[in-house]
Amino acid sequence: MIARLLTAALLAIALAAPASAASRIKDVATLQAARDNQLVGYGLVIGLQGSGDSLRNAPFTEQSMRAMLENLGIASEGGRARAKNVAAVIVTANLPPFVQSGARIDVNVSSLGDATSLAGGTLVMTPLRAADGEIYAVAQGSVIVSGFSAQGQAEQLTQGVPTAGRVPNGAIIERKVEASLSDTASLVLQLRNADFSTAVRVADAINDYTGSRFGQRLAAEEDARTIRIRRPKGISFARFYAEIENLMVESDGPARVVVDERTGTVVIGNDVRISRVAISHGALTVRITEMPQVVQPEPFSRGETAVEPFTQIEADQPDAKVAVLDGPDLQTLVSGLNRLGVKPDGIIAILQGIKSAGALQAELVLQ
C-alpha cells in the first residue's frame, strides 16, 4: 500500500535534515552583556482622513491635543474639538545593545483609542522612556500600515490590522546604555534553549579552540543555560568573541511534539520515539435526512390531505483500520502515521491517545 502524504499544514517536519545539525555558537547562545532594552511612550498620530479617535469617547486624546497646542504657543480654550484626524497611540521600541547617541531605530505604533485606521498618519514627536523612567529616544515620522479597512452601507472589509503600524528609523537615540566590555574579566553566554548537553558542548568547543590558540582552557559551564568565559590576555573582548562565536557545535534538546489544534498543525521533533503500540482509528458519520410525504385521500372519501413524516438515518464508518506503530526513528514514525491515512484532527487524537497509553517517549505540548 502506497502511503499517502500528509499536507504541509499537518506536519512541519524537515526529514532531510541530519539527526544532529551543527550550528554556530552565535546562533544557539547570546552574550549576556549585549541585551536589548524596551522603550515605551505615549504620543499622537495626526493627519488621518477621518479615521481617528472620536474625542467624545476618547477624552485623553483631546486633552493631549490641547496640551500639545499649548506647548506650541497656541491657545485652545473654549469649545470642544470635533476633528477625527487625530489618534492617541502607544509607541514601543527595542533599544539595541552598544547603540550610540544619534543612531536610529524602528518603532511600533498602536492605537489607544477608538480610531479605525492609522493609514496616512504622522507620528508627532514622542519621547520614549525605559523602565528607569529616563528618556532614551525620541520618535517621529510617517506611519506605515500594512492593513486596510473599507466600509460601505451594507458591508465592511478589513484585512490585516489597520490600527497598528510601524515607523522605520523613526526614533533617534538621545542617550546610550552604558555597556562596556573592555574592563570586564569574563563574559557570559546564555543558551537560547536551556540544555545541559548543549552547554557542555559549547564549553568544550570553546576550550578546544582556546587551548590551541592561547594555550589554556577558558570556558566553563555553570548550568543548563550559562557558560562563563574568561578573557585571555593580549586581545580585546570584541576580537576574542568574534573568533569564538563562529565555532560549530551540535545543539541538543528534549524530545517534543507540538500540537496546535486550531490550525491542525503537528510538529514532531527528530528525537521523538514511540514504543510498539496498536492503533485503531475510524471516523463514524451519521446522516439524518427528513423526507416528509404527502398522503392524498381516496376519491369521494371526504378525507383531508395530510403530511406524513419520513426520516432516513444512515450510519457509515469508512476506512476503519487497525495499525501497529513502532517509531525507532522519525522517518519510521511518520511513515506509520501516513499508513493510517487520517486527517489532521485524527493525527492529533492519535498522538494524545499514544501519550495517555505511555507509549510516546516525548513531551506533548498543546497550543
Phi, psi and omega in degrees: 000129181280125182289135177273133182282137174284154181290163181295331178288342182276306183235117176259086187231133177263088183288336183283346182286147178291168185299321179222104182275138178279140180229158176285153180298324180295340181271340182251350182217158178235153178279125186298324180290337183263074181246151176282160175233134184274138179239149179213149179204163178245130182210189181235140172251124183245172177083016179283150183267070178072013182249018181275193181289142168279115191296340178287323180273342180234077183296333180294334177292317179294319178298318180293322180294318178294320179296322179295317179294322179294323177294335177271003177084023181247123179287134182230027181279151176086129177078157178256138178284142181241005182293142178243030178253019180232140179223135174281136184224157170254129182251127179235154179199160173250125179271111183292160177287154175063018180281145183253163178298137181098346178286160181245145178225160177280152177229151175253139183238129180227137183292142179254334181259216182254029177297146180266338179197146176253008182296134179082001183272166179234127178283125178278153185317118185232120176289141178246126184247155175262186182295338179277000178086357181272150179275124181246344181204161176230129185249143176192145177148179181284137181271128177258121182244129180273331180274166177213162179220132178232135185222135174242196181285330185238357183208150179226136180237126178230129177233130183074204180237096182286350181266011176222141182211191185216145176242099180296132182051037186273353182238138177254129180289125179258340183211134181267155176269125182292116178209090182250135179257356186292328182254021181263135182280335181210158175242156186239127174258138176240126179291142176292323176239113184296130178196130182295319181297317180294321179299317180293320180294321178296314179298319180294319179297319179292319180294323177297321180287311182291333178295321178276334183272318185241355179077020178205153178270122189247348185252147177211131178281137180257323178203197184289350183236339193247134172233125180256134184234127176277145181277130176285163180277149175082016179210142179285158180295322181297315180290323180295316180291328177297331179283322186270341184289343179262006175293143183266135177224156176262110181283152180230170180185166181289152175291131186212141173242122181253126183238126174247102185289337181290319182257354182072028182263135177234123177245120183249124179290161185292333184267008181289133178233149177233127176291161183298124185210146177261137184231134173243127182220130177200139182264129178263123180245125178246123181243124180245122182239126177264121179229077181297144181245141179268126181252122180262140177285160177292153180300139178060024179263359182057024175276173181243146176291132182229158177252120181258123181291144178217122183240133178243125182242128179236136177239130183223137178228080184280158173055035176283118187228156170240122183231154177253123179254135175213106188251078175289341175214172187295317184294321177295321179297313180295321178297322177294321177292324179295324181298332178289334177063039182259167180276172183305318180295329176291320177299318180297316179296321179296315180296320178294322177293320178297321178295318179294329179282353180080015182263350180269111182270062181195167176274129179261116182252120179258129180248000000 
